[in-house]
């Protein structure tokens, strides 16, 4: 039953895809910027191209953020991600696409 909901989630995302540049929040709390490709077949996995993990630090006066490779010890450009690990996906706006 849960696998069916993941398939419906992927189908919804692929039908409502406005941009390939995405912000993804994962169930473990990670925040990713990536180019997202939806697979033709419904495997329950998405393909992330060069995903970057967002790190944020906040103090009384500033919010600082930086990026690092999400999977740092590989040369693979495309990383599979299980739909089960996703809390939400949103399109990146132009300002953050330039940062990516």
N, C-alpha and C positions, 0 to 999 in steps of 0.2 A: 504494500500500500504506500509506504513512504517513497519507494523508488518511483512510483507513478506520479507523486506530487513533485518530485525533482524533475521528471520529464516534462510535466506541465509548466513548471517554472522556466525551464530552458526554452520551451516553445514560446511562452509569453515574451521572454527577453528577445528572442530572435525576431519575432514579429513586430516588436516595438523598438527595435534598435535604431537610434537616431544618429549615433556617432560610434566609431570604432574605439575612440579614446574613452576609457572608463576609470571611475573610482570604484573600488570594491572594498567593502568591509567584511572581514572574515569572522567566523564564530570564535576564534582565538583572540580577537581584538586587533589583529593586524589591519592596517589600512594600505591599500595598494593602488598605484597608478599603473595602467597597462593599456596595450592595444589588445582588444578582445576579439577573438574569432569564435563564432558559434559553429559547432560541427554539423555536418549534413545529417549524420545519423545520431539518434538520441541515445548516447552512451552514458549520460549522467556526468560527463566531464566537459569543461570549457578549455579552450586553448588560450593561454596568456602569452603575448609576445613581449619579451624583455620587461617583466614586471618589476617595479620599483616599490620598495617598502617605505612608507612615510614615517618619519620619527618626529615627534613634537616635544618641545620643552617650553614650559611656561613659567614666568616669574611675575612679580608685581607690575612690571612695566612693559614687558615684551612677550611675544610668542615667537619662538624660533622653530623652523622646521627644516629638515633635510631629507635626502633620499639615499638609499643604498639598495643594491640588488636584493631582491626578495630571497633568492636562492644563490648565495654568493660564491659557491665553490663549483660552478659549472660553466661551460661555454655554450650550453644549449640556449638558443634564442626563444624557443617555444616550450612552455611549461604547462602540463595538464593540471587542472584544478577541479576537484569534485564539487558538484553543485551543492552537496550537503554541507560544505564548509563556508558557504556564503550567507551573510546576513542580508546585505543589500548591494545593489549595483546602481550607479548613477553616471550620467554623461559628464565628462569634464568640460568646464567652460573654457573659453579661448585663452584666458590668462594662464590657466594651469596646463593646458595643452602645450603652450610655449615653454613652460618650465620642464615638462616631461621630455 
